[in-house]
Amino acid sequence: MKEHSLPCPIVRDLLPSYLEGLTEEKTTQLVSEHLKDCPDCAERYAAMKEPELLGTEEQEEQKKVDYLKTIRRRNHKHIILAVVLVLVLVLGGTAAKLFWIGSPVHIGQIYYQTEYLENADLLYLDCSFFDSSYAFGDWDIHLEDGILSLNARKVLVSPLHSRDPARLDLALENVHTVTLMGVPIWQELLPIDQKTSAMYAARVPYVGSPTSLLALAHTMDLPKVPFTNELQTKTEPYGWTLVFDSPLTDHEQAQMQRAAPLFLSLVDNLGSISWTCPDADGGTFVENTVTVDDVNGQLEELVQQYNQYHNSNWVALDSVKDYAENVYTLQQLVLLLQ
C-alpha cells in the first residue's frame, strides 16, 4: 500500500459520500488514487454507480415517452379542433347559402302575374314559388337601353325570409321591355303571360320529333282527352294529326281551333294540323284540318277585329310562321285567337 493511502474499509465507508461529491478535496484525491490501485474497491464503486446510471437512463427514456405522449395528445386536440372548425365552417357556409345568399331563380320555378296600368305607366308584378319551401331573397333590378331586367335569388323559408309572394311596382318611363329571369314579360305596352313564354320556349324546329311535339302540346290549353300522334313527314306539306280517344265537346273543339294556328306557328316546317275523334255515338271518326294557308288567309281579318275592339294599330304579319319570331309577336297571335 502506498504511503498516505487509505485502507479499504475506510474507502468503502467514504464511497457513498464520494459518489455524491460530498468529500473534502484531499479525501476525494486519496479515494480516487485508492480506486485506481484497488480492484475490489473499484468494483464496489462501479456497482454503486450502476443503479444511478440505470435510473438516469430510465428517467430519460420515460421523459422521452412522456414528451411524445404530450405531443400526441396535443396533436390529437388540434386535429379535433380543426375538424370541428371545418364542420362549423361547412355548416355555416351551407346555412348561409341556403338561408341568406341563395341561388338564382329560374323562370320555371315560379308563377307570376302582371297588371299593366297604361294611364299611370306602371306594371304590377306578383311572383310566387311553386315549391312553398322557398322564398325570394335579394332582387336585382337593372335598367339599361330601355330594358328593365328583374332577377332574384331563392332562399329557404326562415324568419329571415317569409314565403309570401313578391310584389313589385315597376315604373315604365323610358322602358320598352321588361324581363323576368331573362324572359320578357312586358314589351311595347303588351304584357306577355307565362303560358305564352312557355310555348315560345317549347317551339319545335322539325315535325318529326314526337317527344318535342308532346312537350309543346303540354304548354297549351288542349282538351283533357287522351290522344295519340300520327305524323306525315314523307312529302310536304308535313302534317301532324292528334287522334283523340273519345268524342270532343263543342268547347273542346273550340280549344283545338284556337290551338291549331299556334301549332302551325311554333313548329317550323309544319304545314297542316289535324285532329280526329269518334262522333257522339262512338262510331265514325270526325276529322278537322287547318293549314298554314288557311290561317294566313284569316290574319288580316283577325288583326282588324282586334284593332277595332282594343283601339290598337297592329299590323298583320305576312305568315303565321312569322309570329314565332319572338315572344312579343307570339303573344299578339295568342290575343288574336282569343
Kinemage of the C-alpha trace (Angstrom):
@kinemage 1
@onewidth
@group {chain A} dominant
@subgroup {mainchain}
@vectorlist {calphas} color= white
{ca met a 1} P 0.000 0.000 0.000
{ca lys a 2} L 1.265 3.461 -0.890
{ca glu a 3} L 2.128 5.985 1.801
{ca his a 4} L -0.821 8.124 2.874
{ca ser a 5} L -3.132 5.662 1.091
{ca leu a 6} L -6.459 4.966 2.735
{ca pro a 7} L -7.307 1.451 3.854
{ca cys a 8} L -10.144 -0.382 2.072
{ca pro a 9} L -12.632 -0.277 4.986
{ca ile a 10} L -12.340 3.481 5.217
{ca val a 11} L -12.625 3.906 1.456
{ca arg a 12} L -15.748 1.730 1.391
{ca asp a 13} L -17.265 3.896 4.147
{ca leu a 14} L -16.434 7.005 2.150
{ca leu a 15} L -17.739 5.730 -1.194
{ca pro a 16} L -21.328 6.977 -0.683
{ca ser a 17} L -20.119 10.475 0.135
{ca tyr a 18} L -17.524 10.271 -2.643
{ca leu a 19} L -20.227 9.214 -5.083
{ca glu a 20} L -22.342 12.216 -4.108
{ca gly a 21} L -19.331 14.583 -4.259
{ca leu a 22} L -19.510 15.392 -0.556
{ca thr a 23} L -15.921 14.558 0.444
{ca glu a 24} L -13.176 17.106 1.008
{ca glu a 25} L -10.766 17.749 -1.819
{ca lys a 26} L -7.872 15.886 -0.141
{ca thr a 27} L -10.117 12.975 0.753
{ca thr a 28} L -11.502 12.867 -2.751
{ca gln a 29} L -7.962 12.695 -4.126
{ca leu a 30} L -6.998 9.863 -1.761
{ca val a 31} L -10.137 7.873 -2.604
{ca ser a 32} L -9.543 8.339 -6.326
{ca glu a 33} L -5.949 7.101 -6.000
{ca his a 34} L -7.135 4.128 -3.960
{ca leu a 35} L -9.731 3.183 -6.546
{ca lys a 36} L -7.040 3.195 -9.236
{ca asp a 37} L -4.928 0.723 -7.298
{ca cys a 38} L -7.639 -1.422 -5.653
{ca pro a 39} L -9.737 -3.524 -7.993
{ca asp a 40} L -12.090 -4.671 -5.207
{ca cys a 41} L -12.994 -1.140 -4.133
{ca ala a 42} L -13.196 -0.013 -7.736
{ca glu a 43} L -15.643 -2.860 -8.471
{ca arg a 44} L -17.751 -1.915 -5.441
{ca tyr a 45} L -17.723 1.720 -6.547
{ca ala a 46} L -18.822 0.738 -10.079
{ca ala a 47} L -21.652 -1.357 -8.620
{ca met a 48} L -22.819 1.658 -6.612
{ca lys a 49} L -22.828 3.867 -9.716
{ca glu a 50} L -24.753 1.445 -11.989
{ca pro a 51} L -28.208 1.826 -10.353
{ca glu a 52} L -27.842 5.577 -10.586
{ca leu a 53} L -26.910 5.397 -14.229
{ca leu a 54} L -29.674 2.903 -14.883
{ca gly a 55} L -32.158 5.099 -13.087
{ca thr a 56} L -30.985 8.108 -15.023
{ca glu a 57} L -31.347 6.279 -18.347
{ca glu a 58} L -34.813 5.047 -17.414
{ca gln a 59} L -35.773 8.526 -16.349
{ca glu a 60} L -34.528 9.982 -19.612
{ca glu a 61} L -36.358 7.319 -21.568
{ca gln a 62} L -39.523 7.949 -19.574
{ca lys a 63} L -39.176 11.666 -20.163
{ca lys a 64} L -38.994 10.996 -23.909
{ca val a 65} L -42.065 8.790 -23.749
{ca asp a 66} L -43.957 11.353 -21.692
{ca tyr a 67} L -42.947 14.089 -24.109
{ca leu a 68} L -44.147 12.055 -27.089
{ca lys a 69} L -47.437 11.351 -25.320
{ca thr a 70} L -47.834 15.062 -24.604
{ca ile a 71} L -47.156 15.902 -28.248
{ca arg a 72} L -49.588 13.194 -29.357
{ca arg a 73} L -52.318 14.467 -27.044
{ca arg a 74} L -51.702 17.997 -28.197
{ca asn a 75} L -51.834 16.960 -31.858
{ca his a 76} L -54.998 14.966 -31.190
{ca lys a 77} L -56.621 18.032 -29.673
{ca his a 78} L -55.501 20.131 -32.623
{ca ile a 79} L -56.932 17.597 -35.074
{ca ile a 80} L -60.255 17.508 -33.223
{ca leu a 81} L -60.327 21.307 -33.101
{ca ala a 82} L -59.519 21.512 -36.821
{ca val a 83} L -62.281 19.022 -37.665
{ca val a 84} L -64.760 20.954 -35.519
{ca leu a 85} L -63.763 24.229 -37.174
{ca val a 86} L -64.119 22.703 -40.650
{ca leu a 87} L -67.555 21.344 -39.743
{ca val a 88} L -68.595 24.719 -38.354
{ca leu a 89} L -67.372 26.474 -41.497
{ca val a 90} L -69.061 23.950 -43.809
{ca leu a 91} L -72.338 24.017 -41.879
{ca gly a 92} L -72.177 27.783 -41.540
{ca gly a 93} L -71.436 28.198 -45.235
{ca thr a 94} L -74.225 25.803 -46.183
{ca ala a 95} L -76.680 27.579 -43.893
{ca ala a 96} L -75.645 30.962 -45.325
{ca lys a 97} L -76.037 29.611 -48.849
{ca leu a 98} L -79.486 28.135 -48.175
{ca phe a 99} L -80.991 30.790 -45.906
{ca trp a 100} L -79.227 34.042 -46.828
{ca ile a 101} L -77.169 34.036 -50.052
{ca gly a 102} L -79.406 31.682 -52.007
{ca ser a 103} L -79.164 30.755 -55.691
{ca pro a 104} L -80.524 32.292 -58.923
{ca val a 105} L -84.225 31.788 -59.618
{ca his a 106} L -85.238 30.082 -62.871
{ca ile a 107} L -88.427 31.237 -64.550
{ca gly a 108} L -89.783 27.681 -64.491
{ca gln a 109} L -89.694 27.658 -60.677
{ca ile a 110} L -92.188 30.464 -60.211
{ca tyr a 111} L -95.692 31.540 -61.104
{ca tyr a 112} L -96.188 35.191 -61.986
{ca gln a 113} L -98.996 37.563 -62.908
{ca thr a 114} L -98.820 41.068 -64.317
{ca glu a 115} L -101.199 44.008 -64.367
{ca tyr a 116} L -100.436 46.947 -66.612
{ca leu a 117} L -101.868 50.389 -65.870
{ca glu a 118} L -101.379 52.242 -69.133
{ca asn a 119} L -102.588 55.588 -67.808
{ca ala a 120} L -100.058 55.506 -64.949
{ca asp a 121} L -97.369 53.743 -66.985
{ca leu a 122} L -96.997 51.192 -64.188
{ca leu a 123} L -96.607 47.415 -64.221
{ca tyr a 124} L -97.603 45.420 -61.153
{ca leu a 125} L -95.844 42.066 -60.856
{ca asp a 126} L -96.754 39.293 -58.404
{ca cys a 127} L -94.443 36.284 -58.118
{ca ser a 128} L -94.638 33.119 -56.026
{ca phe a 129} L -92.784 29.810 -55.962
{ca phe a 130} L -94.434 26.554 -56.945
{ca asp a 131} L -92.410 24.971 -54.104
{ca ser a 132} L -93.602 26.559 -50.847
{ca ser a 133} L -90.311 25.786 -49.086
{ca tyr a 134} L -88.615 28.627 -50.995
{ca ala a 135} L -88.782 32.378 -50.535
{ca phe a 136} L -87.420 35.299 -52.529
{ca gly a 137} L -84.100 36.698 -51.337
{ca asp a 138} L -82.431 39.709 -52.885
{ca trp a 139} L -83.811 41.262 -56.078
{ca asp a 140} L -81.573 42.773 -58.742
{ca ile a 141} L -83.420 45.399 -60.803
{ca his a 142} L -81.390 46.939 -63.604
{ca leu a 143} L -82.333 49.327 -66.414
{ca glu a 144} L -80.158 49.537 -69.498
{ca asp a 145} L -81.008 50.696 -73.029
{ca gly a 146} L -84.726 50.657 -72.299
{ca ile a 147} L -84.700 47.074 -70.957
{ca leu a 148} L -85.699 46.663 -67.315
{ca ser a 149} L -84.185 43.387 -66.104
{ca leu a 150} L -85.550 41.689 -62.985
{ca asn a 151} L -83.598 38.878 -61.355
{ca ala a 152} L -83.934 37.304 -57.921
{ca arg a 153} L -82.297 34.707 -55.703
{ca lys a 154} L -84.174 31.946 -53.910
{ca val a 155} L -83.565 31.009 -50.272
{ca leu a 156} L -85.218 28.587 -47.892
{ca val a 157} L -88.135 29.930 -45.885
{ca ser a 158} L -86.969 31.145 -42.456
{ca pro a 159} L -87.557 34.016 -40.036
{ca leu a 160} L -85.254 35.994 -42.332
{ca his a 161} L -87.405 35.443 -45.421
{ca ser a 162} L -91.106 34.598 -45.480
{ca arg a 163} L -92.800 32.631 -48.238
{ca asp a 164} L -95.200 35.480 -49.024
{ca pro a 165} L -95.454 36.289 -52.762
{ca ala a 166} L -93.183 39.034 -54.021
{ca arg a 167} L -94.955 42.193 -55.181
{ca leu a 168} L -93.109 44.660 -57.413
{ca asp a 169} L -94.451 48.015 -58.605
{ca leu a 170} L -92.485 48.969 -61.706
{ca ala a 171} L -92.396 52.430 -63.243
{ca leu a 172} L -92.049 52.071 -67.014
{ca glu a 173} L -90.807 55.512 -68.013
{ca asn a 174} L -88.169 55.110 -70.749
{ca val a 175} L -88.760 51.339 -70.701
{ca his a 176} L -89.762 49.328 -73.775
{ca thr a 177} L -89.147 45.810 -72.422
{ca val a 178} L -89.319 44.163 -69.001
{ca thr a 179} L -87.655 40.773 -68.489
{ca leu a 180} L -88.086 38.419 -65.537
{ca met a 181} L -85.218 35.965 -65.055
{ca gly a 182} L -84.236 36.683 -68.658
{ca val a 183} L -87.737 36.094 -70.079
{ca pro a 184} L -89.744 39.056 -71.487
{ca ile a 185} L -92.946 39.680 -69.510
{ca trp a 186} L -93.843 43.100 -70.958
{ca gln a 187} L -92.876 44.638 -74.271
{ca glu a 188} L -94.070 47.686 -76.169
{ca leu a 189} L -97.133 48.189 -73.925
{ca leu a 190} L -98.063 44.496 -74.158
{ca pro a 191} L -97.932 42.181 -71.098
{ca ile a 192} L -96.664 38.696 -72.008
{ca asp a 193} L -98.268 35.941 -69.979
{ca gln a 194} L -96.482 32.917 -68.604
{ca lys a 195} L -98.191 30.400 -70.890
{ca thr a 196} L -97.017 32.307 -73.946
{ca ser a 197} L -93.445 32.291 -72.634
{ca ala a 198} L -93.683 28.539 -72.023
{ca met a 199} L -94.989 27.925 -75.549
{ca tyr a 200} L -92.243 30.061 -77.059
{ca ala a 201} L -89.581 28.171 -75.084
{ca ala a 202} L -91.014 24.830 -76.347
{ca arg a 203} L -91.117 25.723 -80.076
{ca val a 204} L -90.088 22.850 -82.361
{ca pro a 205} L -87.837 23.091 -85.447
{ca tyr a 206} L -88.963 19.825 -87.080
{ca val a 207} L -92.272 17.976 -87.075
{ca gly a 208} L -90.553 14.568 -86.979
{ca ser a 209} L -89.852 14.681 -83.223
{ca pro a 210} L -92.871 13.250 -81.337
{ca thr a 211} L -91.313 13.936 -77.940
{ca ser a 212} L -90.825 17.624 -78.757
{ca leu a 213} L -94.345 17.887 -80.160
{ca leu a 214} L -95.839 16.443 -76.967
{ca ala a 215} L -93.765 18.839 -74.859
{ca leu a 216} L -95.183 21.724 -76.899
{ca ala a 217} L -98.734 20.347 -76.573
{ca his a 218} L -98.381 20.282 -72.780
{ca thr a 219} L -97.828 24.058 -72.754
{ca met a 220} L -101.184 24.682 -74.472
{ca asp a 221} L -104.784 24.716 -73.368
{ca leu a 222} L -105.888 21.463 -75.034
{ca pro a 223} L -108.823 19.152 -74.284
{ca lys a 224} L -108.201 16.841 -71.323
{ca val a 225} L -108.789 13.824 -73.528
{ca pro a 226} L -106.093 11.189 -74.223
{ca phe a 227} L -104.739 11.205 -77.776
{ca thr a 228} L -102.110 9.568 -79.933
{ca asn a 229} L -99.950 11.093 -82.666
{ca glu a 230} L -99.821 10.411 -86.363
{ca leu a 231} L -97.094 12.189 -88.359
{ca gln a 232} L -96.861 12.707 -92.082
{ca thr a 233} L -93.240 13.543 -92.910
{ca lys a 234} L -92.710 11.862 -96.293
{ca thr a 235} L -93.779 14.773 -98.506
{ca glu a 236} L -94.629 18.410 -97.970
{ca pro a 237} L -96.775 19.843 -96.591
{ca tyr a 238} L -95.798 17.922 -93.471
{ca gly a 239} L -98.697 17.087 -91.205
{ca trp a 240} L -99.483 16.198 -87.611
{ca thr a 241} L -102.712 14.513 -86.548
{ca leu a 242} L -103.930 14.230 -82.944
{ca val a 243} L -106.180 11.178 -82.622
{ca phe a 244} L -108.435 11.614 -79.589
{ca asp a 245} L -109.795 8.508 -77.888
{ca ser a 246} L -113.276 9.884 -77.187
{ca pro a 247} L -115.660 12.496 -78.653
{ca leu a 248} L -114.915 16.198 -78.101
{ca thr a 249} L -117.474 18.684 -76.839
{ca asp a 250} L -118.135 21.947 -78.656
{ca his a 251} L -115.913 23.716 -76.099
{ca glu a 252} L -113.091 21.245 -76.706
{ca gln a 253} L -113.458 21.638 -80.471
{ca ala a 254} L -113.120 25.407 -79.964
{ca gln a 255} L -109.965 24.788 -77.921
{ca met a 256} L -108.437 22.909 -80.832
{ca gln a 257} L -109.458 25.637 -83.278
{ca arg a 258} L -107.538 28.181 -81.163
{ca ala a 259} L -104.552 25.857 -80.690
{ca ala a 260} L -104.168 24.917 -84.361
{ca pro a 261} L -102.659 28.268 -85.544
{ca leu a 262} L -100.290 28.205 -82.568
{ca phe a 263} L -99.057 24.738 -83.508
{ca leu a 264} L -98.573 25.865 -87.111
{ca ser a 265} L -96.614 28.895 -85.934
{ca leu a 266} L -94.402 27.124 -83.377
{ca val a 267} L -93.458 24.027 -85.421
{ca asp a 268} L -91.210 25.408 -88.141
{ca asn a 269} L -91.941 23.017 -91.010
{ca leu a 270} L -95.475 22.003 -90.040
{ca gly a 271} L -97.867 22.592 -92.957
{ca ser a 272} L -101.123 21.246 -91.540
{ca ile a 273} L -102.543 20.266 -88.158
{ca ser a 274} L -105.423 17.801 -87.881
{ca trp a 275} L -107.399 16.213 -85.086
{ca thr a 276} L -109.852 13.363 -85.158
{ca cys a 277} L -112.238 11.852 -82.628
{ca pro a 278} L -115.200 9.473 -82.627
{ca asp a 279} L -118.577 11.056 -83.219
{ca ala a 280} L -121.052 11.422 -80.367
{ca asp a 281} L -122.309 7.871 -80.985
{ca gly a 282} L -118.776 6.482 -80.798
{ca gly a 283} L -118.808 5.456 -84.436
{ca thr a 284} L -117.243 7.243 -87.389
{ca phe a 285} L -114.212 9.397 -86.696
{ca val a 286} L -114.647 13.115 -87.375
{ca glu a 287} L -111.607 14.891 -88.765
{ca asn a 288} L -110.741 18.589 -88.737
{ca thr a 289} L -107.741 20.071 -90.564
{ca val a 290} L -106.195 23.547 -90.515
{ca thr a 291} L -103.362 24.503 -92.876
{ca val a 292} L -100.859 27.351 -92.915
{ca asp a 293} L -102.666 28.843 -95.922
{ca asp a 294} L -105.964 28.707 -94.015
{ca val a 295} L -104.554 30.738 -91.124
{ca asn a 296} L -102.632 33.155 -93.350
{ca gly a 297} L -105.878 33.965 -95.138
{ca gln a 298} L -107.514 34.908 -91.818
{ca leu a 299} L -104.697 37.038 -90.308
{ca glu a 300} L -105.738 40.376 -91.836
{ca glu a 301} L -109.326 39.996 -90.628
{ca leu a 302} L -108.224 38.889 -87.141
{ca val a 303} L -105.931 41.912 -86.767
{ca gln a 304} L -108.611 44.342 -87.976
{ca gln a 305} L -111.117 42.957 -85.481
{ca tyr a 306} L -108.589 43.196 -82.652
{ca asn a 307} L -107.579 46.767 -83.524
{ca gln a 308} L -111.203 47.845 -83.716
{ca tyr a 309} L -112.062 46.331 -80.340
{ca his a 310} L -108.903 47.414 -78.486
{ca asn a 311} L -108.254 50.713 -80.309
{ca ser a 312} L -104.768 49.481 -81.292
{ca asn a 313} L -102.799 49.762 -84.526
{ca trp a 314} L -101.290 46.326 -85.008
{ca val a 315} L -100.215 45.285 -88.498
{ca ala a 316} L -100.835 41.731 -89.717
{ca leu a 317} L -97.648 39.770 -90.394
{ca asp a 318} L -97.201 38.003 -93.719
{ca ser a 319} L -97.455 34.478 -92.325
{ca val a 320} L -98.487 32.712 -89.143
{ca lys a 321} L -94.902 31.413 -89.049
{ca asp a 322} L -93.660 34.978 -88.555
{ca tyr a 323} L -95.451 35.180 -85.204
{ca ala a 324} L -92.944 32.717 -83.714
{ca glu a 325} L -90.017 35.054 -84.405
{ca asn a 326} L -90.139 36.326 -80.820
{ca val a 327} L -92.288 36.071 -77.728
{ca tyr a 328} L -93.814 39.517 -78.309
{ca thr a 329} L -95.318 38.624 -81.695
{ca leu a 330} L -96.366 35.218 -80.341
{ca gln a 331} L -98.307 37.000 -77.603
{ca gln a 332} L -100.007 39.029 -80.319
{ca leu a 333} L -101.090 35.801 -82.055
{ca val a 334} L -102.425 34.416 -78.753
{ca leu a 335} L -104.534 37.535 -78.276
{ca leu a 336} L -105.763 37.481 -81.881
{ca leu a 337} L -107.062 33.937 -81.370
{ca gln a 338} L -108.953 34.610 -78.131
